[in-house]
């Protein structure tokens, strides 16, 4: 899992993060699964700290919610 950031041209003073789930055995042509933007903080460090505070059961739920039906 990785934390990725997306720019918001309407609010360039925020750090907007989403989670990217990438399996270790990803097949050729397979795309990682990404959440929508779920972290919005005023500094990079705050955004990273928030991402680190997710517990395993929360990450599992986020992954399940991002998977296709």
Buried (B, 14 or more C-beta within 10 A) or exposed (E): BEBEBEEEEEEEEBBBBBBBBEEEEEEEEEEBBBBEBBBBBEEEEBBBEBBEEBEEEEBEEBBEEBEEE
